[in-house]
Amino acid sequence: MTVGSPPSRTATTELVVPRSMPTERAMVFSSCVVRTANDGPEALHERCASRHPLSPRARLRSMGGDTQSGRGDPHPRARTLGRAAGARREWSHHEQRSCSSQKGNLMELKDFTALVVGVDGSPAADRAAAWACQFADRHDLSVRLLMMVSMPVPPSTDTFAGPISHWYTLQLVEDYLDAMRAQVNQLAELNRARFPQVDITTEVQLGAPAHGLIAATGPSDILVVGRQGRDGIVEHLLGSTTDAVLSHSKQPVVVVPMQGDWRPDGPVVVGVDDQGSCQALHLAAQIASSHHTTLQPVTVVHFDPSWTTAFDDRMPELMAANAMERLDDLLEPVTEQHPDLTVDAILVDGKPVDALVKRSRGASLVVVGSRGRGGFIGLLLGSTSRRIAGRSLAPVMVVRSESTPTHQA
C-alpha cells in the first residue's frame, strides 16, 4: 500500500464558542486558542493575557486572585475562582501522571493478531468484512469470518418414524451448514481477490450470534460487526447482536455502518474525557500514526447558561481554559511517543454524541473509551456508546479500559 510522507508534527485547538458567552468576549477568547506544537497551557494563558486584559488568567488577577500564587486582594469571588482553577490544574497534572503510569498496561496495536468478523449474509456484514480486510492489510493482521447459525427446524417427520427421522434431521442440518459454509467461502474469496496479502479464514458454528462471537474472540483479537441503516437513522437499528456484543465483549469492538461517509485516509477521531480516555487515546494515536493521518481528539465541555448567573459570567471561559489544559496533559505522552503525528485537538460546547457524530463524516475511524467522566460516562454499557455507534458515519471502535491483549508469537 502506497502512503505519502509522514506529516509534520502540529497541534491546533478549535474552540466552539458557548452560546451563553457574549459575542465580544467570545471573539477575544477564541483568538487565543489556536497555537503551535511548542505552545503549552502556560504559553496559551500568557498569550491570552497579553492580548486582552480580561483573558481568563488576567481577569482573575484583575479581581485580586492569582491562579499561581493566590496573592492579591482577598475578594471572595476571586479567591473562589482562583482556588477552582488551581484545583483543576492539580487534578489535570495528577491525571497526566496517572495516564503516564498506565503506559505499560495500555494495549498496543502490535499485540493484536486477528480481526474476528461476524457475518450473516447481509449487506451490512459484507461491508464489515471488507472494512476488516482493508484494516488488516494495513496492520498485517489476519481475518476470521465467523458465521453463527441457529439449528434449523425440520419439517414434520411423523411419516418417517425412528432411525429414519433421526437421519433425516442430521442430513438437513448438515446440508444447511454446507450452504452457509459456501456463502462464507464466497465472501472470503471476494476479499482475497482484493487483499491477497491478508490471511482470511472462515468458520460456521451453531449457536446464538452474540454469545458465539464473544466466545470466539480471544485476548489478541478485535471483534468487527456490521450495522444496518443509513446515516440519520436512529440508533435502534444497531440490532440485537451488535448491541449485545457492545455490552458484553471484553475486547475492542468495531461497528461498521452499511452506508456512511468515511475515507481510509481520513483523520482518526477519538473522544477524550480525562483519565478514562487514556486507553482509547493511546490506541487511536497508534492507528493514526501507522496510517500517516491526523489524530483528532475531541473534548466536550457543556456550558449551562445558568452558570453565568449563579456563579460568574467568566465561568465558561475558565472551564474552557482548564479543559484545554487537561487535554494538553493527556496529549503530552502521545506526542512524545509519536513526534511526527499531526494532532488536531478540538474543544466543543455541546453533547458528546453530536460532537463525535459530526466529526465522523470523512473520518477513517472513531474511537471511544468504555468509561469516563462527564459527557462520556458509562460509554460501553450506557446509551452513549450505542448512540455513537448507531449514528456515526464512520466505523466506531469501542475500547474497554481493562482490555489488555496478550501478544502471541
C-alpha positions in Angstrom: 0.0 0.0 0.0 1.4 3.3 -1.0 1.3 6.1 1.5 2.6 9.7 1.5 5.4 11.1 3.6 4.6 11.4 7.3 3.1 14.7 8.2 5.0 17.1 10.4 4.0 17.4 14.0 1.5 20.1 14.7 -1.1 20.8 17.3 -4.1 23.1 17.0 -7.2 23.6 19.1 -10.5 24.8 17.9 -12.9 26.3 20.4 -16.6 26.2 19.5 -17.8 29.2 21.5 -20.5 28.5 24.1 -23.9 30.0 23.2 -24.0 31.7 26.6 -20.8 33.7 26.0 -21.3 37.3 24.9 -20.0 37.9 21.3 -17.3 40.4 22.2 -15.8 38.1 24.9 -16.1 35.0 22.6 -14.1 36.8 19.9 -11.3 37.8 22.4 -11.1 34.3 23.9 -11.3 32.3 20.7 -8.4 34.4 19.3 -6.1 32.9 21.9 -6.9 29.3 21.2 -5.0 28.3 18.0 -1.4 27.5 18.9 1.7 25.7 17.6 3.2 22.5 18.8 5.6 24.3 21.2 2.8 26.1 23.0 1.7 24.5 26.2 -1.1 25.7 28.6 1.2 28.3 30.2 2.0 29.9 26.8 -1.6 29.8 25.8 -2.7 31.6 29.1 0.1 34.2 28.7 -0.8 34.9 25.1 -4.4 35.4 26.1 -3.4 37.7 29.0 -1.2 39.8 26.7 -3.8 40.1 24.0 -6.6 41.3 26.3 -6.6 42.3 30.0 -9.7 40.3 30.6 -8.4 36.9 29.5 -9.1 34.0 31.9 -5.9 34.4 33.9 -5.6 38.2 33.6 -9.2 38.6 34.7 -8.5 36.6 37.9 -5.6 38.8 38.6 -7.6 41.9 38.0 -10.1 40.7 40.6 -7.3 40.1 43.0 -6.9 36.4 42.5 -3.7 34.8 41.1 -4.1 31.2 39.9 -0.4 30.5 40.6 0.3 32.1 44.0 -3.1 33.1 45.3 -1.8 36.6 46.1 -3.9 39.8 45.7 -6.9 41.4 47.1 -9.0 38.9 49.2 -12.1 39.3 47.1 -14.3 36.3 47.9 -15.2 35.6 44.3 -11.6 36.0 43.2 -10.5 33.5 45.9 -13.2 31.0 44.9 -12.3 31.2 41.2 -8.6 31.1 41.9 -8.9 28.0 44.1 -11.1 26.3 41.5 -8.6 27.0 38.8 -5.7 25.8 41.0 -7.7 22.6 41.9 -8.3 21.8 38.3 -4.7 22.3 37.5 -3.6 19.9 40.3 -6.3 17.4 39.1 -5.0 17.6 35.5 -1.4 17.0 36.5 -2.4 14.1 38.6 -4.2 12.6 35.6 -1.2 13.2 33.5 0.9 11.2 35.9 -1.8 8.5 36.1 -2.0 8.3 32.3 1.7 8.0 32.0 1.8 5.4 34.8 -0.7 3.3 32.8 1.7 3.2 29.8 2.9 -0.3 30.4 -0.6 -1.6 30.8 -2.1 0.1 27.8 -2.9 -2.1 24.8 -0.6 -1.8 21.8 -1.8 -2.2 18.3 1.1 -4.6 17.5 -0.2 -7.0 20.2 -3.4 -7.7 18.2 -3.1 -10.6 15.7 -6.5 -11.0 14.2 -9.9 -9.5 13.4 -13.0 -11.7 14.1 -15.8 -10.6 11.8 -19.4 -11.6 12.4 -21.1 -12.3 9.1 -24.6 -13.5 8.3 -25.0 -12.9 4.6 -26.4 -9.4 5.0 -25.0 -6.4 3.1 -24.0 -4.8 6.4 -22.0 -7.9 7.3 -20.3 -7.9 3.9 -19.4 -4.2 4.3 -17.9 -5.0 7.8 -15.8 -7.8 6.3 -14.5 -5.5 3.5 -13.5 -2.9 6.1 -11.8 -5.5 8.3 -9.8 -6.9 5.4 -8.6 -3.4 4.5 -7.7 -2.6 8.1 -5.9 -6.0 8.3 -4.0 -5.2 5.2 -2.6 -2.1 6.7 -1.6 -3.6 10.0 -0.5 -7.1 9.0 -3.4 -8.9 10.8 -5.3 -12.0 9.8 -9.1 -12.0 9.3 -11.5 -14.7 10.5 -15.0 -14.6 9.0 -17.3 -16.3 11.5 -21.0 -17.1 10.9 -23.1 -18.2 13.8 -26.3 -20.0 12.8 -29.2 -21.4 14.7 -30.4 -25.0 14.5 -32.8 -25.2 11.6 -36.3 -26.5 12.4 -37.0 -29.6 10.3 -40.5 -30.3 8.9 -42.8 -32.8 10.5 -41.3 -36.3 10.4 -44.3 -38.3 11.5 -44.2 -40.3 8.3 -40.6 -41.4 9.0 -40.5 -42.9 12.4 -37.5 -43.9 14.5 -34.0 -44.0 12.9 -35.2 -42.6 9.6 -36.4 -39.3 11.1 -33.1 -39.0 13.1 -31.1 -39.5 9.9 -33.3 -37.0 8.1 -32.7 -34.4 10.8 -28.9 -34.8 10.8 -28.9 -34.6 7.0 -31.0 -31.5 7.0 -28.6 -29.8 9.5 -25.5 -30.8 7.5 -27.0 -29.6 4.2 -27.9 -26.3 5.9 -24.3 -25.9 7.3 -22.8 -26.7 3.9 -24.9 -24.0 2.3 -23.8 -21.5 4.9 -20.1 -22.5 4.5 -20.4 -22.0 0.8 -21.8 -18.5 1.4 -19.0 -17.5 3.8 -16.3 -19.0 1.5 -17.7 -16.9 -1.4 -17.3 -13.8 0.7 -13.8 -14.8 1.6 -12.8 -15.4 -2.0 -14.1 -12.0 -2.9 -12.0 -10.3 -0.3 -8.9 -12.4 -1.0 -9.0 -11.1 -4.6 -9.0 -7.5 -3.2 -6.5 -8.1 -0.4 -4.2 -11.0 -1.5 -1.7 -10.3 1.4 -4.4 -10.9 4.1 -4.8 -14.4 5.6 -8.6 -14.9 5.6 -10.2 -18.0 7.2 -13.8 -18.9 7.5 -15.9 -20.8 10.1 -19.5 -21.7 10.6 -20.8 -22.6 14.1 -24.1 -23.5 15.6 -25.2 -21.1 18.4 -26.5 -17.7 19.4 -24.8 -15.0 17.3 -23.7 -12.6 20.1 -22.6 -15.3 22.6 -20.7 -17.2 19.9 -18.9 -14.1 18.6 -17.8 -13.1 22.1 -16.7 -16.6 23.0 -14.7 -16.9 19.7 -12.8 -13.6 20.3 -9.5 -14.2 22.0 -7.4 -11.8 24.0 -5.4 -10.7 20.9 -8.5 -10.3 18.7 -10.6 -7.3 17.6 -14.3 -8.0 17.0 -15.9 -6.4 14.0 -19.7 -6.3 13.4 -21.9 -4.5 10.8 -24.6 -2.0 11.3 -27.9 -1.8 9.4 -29.5 1.5 8.4 -28.5 4.7 6.8 -26.9 7.8 8.3 -29.6 9.8 10.1 -31.5 6.7 11.2 -31.8 6.4 14.9 -29.6 4.1 16.9 -32.1 1.3 17.5 -31.1 0.0 14.1 -27.9 -1.4 15.6 -29.7 -4.7 16.0 -29.7 -7.1 19.0 -26.5 -8.9 18.1 -24.4 -5.7 17.7 -26.0 -4.2 20.8 -25.3 -7.4 22.9 -21.7 -7.5 21.6 -21.1 -3.9 22.6 -22.5 -4.6 26.1 -20.6 -7.7 26.9 -17.4 -8.1 24.8 -14.2 -7.5 26.8 -12.2 -6.9 23.6 -12.3 -3.9 21.3 -15.4 -3.9 19.1 -15.6 -2.1 15.7 -19.1 -1.3 14.4 -19.1 -0.6 10.7 -22.1 1.2 9.1 -23.5 -0.3 5.9 -23.9 3.2 4.5 -21.7 6.0 5.7 -19.3 8.7 4.7 -15.7 7.8 5.6 -12.3 7.9 4.0 -9.5 5.4 4.5 -7.1 8.4 4.7 -9.3 10.5 6.9 -8.5 11.5 10.5 -8.8 9.2 13.4 -11.3 10.8 15.8 -11.2 9.9 19.5 -13.4 11.0 22.3 -11.3 12.3 25.2 -12.6 12.8 28.7 -9.9 12.9 31.3 -8.1 9.8 32.6 -10.7 7.3 31.5 -9.8 8.0 27.9 -6.1 7.0 28.2 -6.7 3.6 26.6 -8.7 4.9 23.7 -6.4 7.8 23.1 -3.3 5.6 23.1 -4.7 3.1 20.6 -6.2 5.8 18.4 -2.8 7.5 18.2 -1.1 4.3 17.1 -3.7 3.8 14.4 -3.4 7.4 13.2 0.4 7.2 13.2 0.5 3.9 11.2 -2.0 5.4 8.7 0.1 8.6 8.4 -3.1 10.6 9.0 -4.3 13.1 11.6 -5.3 12.3 15.2 -8.3 14.4 16.1 -9.1 14.3 19.9 -12.5 15.7 20.8 -13.3 17.0 24.2 -16.7 18.2 25.1 -17.4 20.8 27.8 -21.0 21.7 28.5 -21.7 25.3 29.3 -25.0 25.9 31.1 -26.2 29.5 30.6 -27.4 29.5 34.2 -23.9 29.2 35.5 -23.0 32.7 34.3 -25.7 34.0 36.6 -25.4 31.6 39.6 -21.6 31.8 39.7 -19.8 34.2 37.5 -20.1 35.3 33.9 -16.5 34.2 33.3 -17.1 30.6 34.3 -17.4 29.3 30.7 -14.0 30.8 29.8 -12.4 29.3 32.9 -13.9 25.9 32.2 -12.7 26.0 28.6 -9.2 27.0 29.6 -9.0 24.3 32.2 -10.4 21.7 29.8 -7.7 22.6 27.2 -5.1 22.3 29.9 -6.3 18.8 30.8 -6.4 17.9 27.2 -2.8 19.1 26.8 -1.8 16.9 29.8 -3.4 13.8 28.2 -1.8 14.5 24.8 1.7 15.1 26.1 2.7 11.4 26.3 1.0 10.8 22.9 3.0 13.5 21.1 6.2 12.3 22.8 5.7 8.7 21.6 4.7 9.8 18.1 6.7 13.0 17.3 5.6 13.0 13.6 1.9 12.7 14.4 -0.4 15.5 13.4 -2.7 16.3 16.2 -5.8 18.4 15.7 -7.4 18.8 19.1 -10.9 20.1 19.3 -12.8 21.5 22.3 -16.5 21.9 21.8 -19.6 23.1 23.7 -22.4 20.6 23.3 -23.3 17.0 23.6 -20.7 14.2 23.2 -22.7 12.1 20.8 -23.5 15.1 18.5 -19.9 16.3 18.6 -18.4 12.9 17.6 -21.1 12.1 15.0 -20.5 15.5 13.3 -16.8 14.8 13.1 -17.2 11.2 11.9 -18.0 12.5 8.4 -14.9 12.0 6.3 -13.0 10.3 9.2 -11.4 6.9 8.8 -12.3 5.7 12.4 -14.0 7.0 15.6 -12.5 5.6 18.8 -14.3 5.9 22.2 -13.4 4.5 25.6 -15.5 2.3 27.7 -15.8 4.6 30.7 -15.0 8.1 31.7 -16.4 11.2 33.5 -18.6 13.9 32.3 -20.0 13.5 28.8 -18.5 10.1 28.1 -19.6 8.4 31.4 -20.5 4.7 31.0 -19.7 4.5 27.4 -19.7 0.8 27.0 -22.8 -0.2 29.0 -24.7 3.0 28.8 -26.6 4.7 26.0 -23.8 6.9 24.8 -21.8 4.1 23.0 -24.9 2.8 21.3 -25.9 6.2 20.1 -22.4 6.9 18.7 -22.2 3.5 17.1 -25.7 3.8 15.8 -25.3 7.3 14.2 -21.6 7.6 13.2 -20.9 7.9 9.5 -17.5 6.2 10.0 -16.6 2.9 11.7 -16.6 3.2 15.5 -14.1 1.3 17.8 -15.3 0.9 21.4 -12.4 0.1 23.7 -12.7 -1.3 27.2 -10.2 0.3 29.7 -9.3 -3.1 31.2 -8.7 -4.8 27.8 -5.1 -5.9 27.7 -4.2 -8.1 24.8 -1.7 -10.9 25.2 0.9 -11.0 22.4 1.1 -14.3 20.7 4.4 -15.0 18.9 
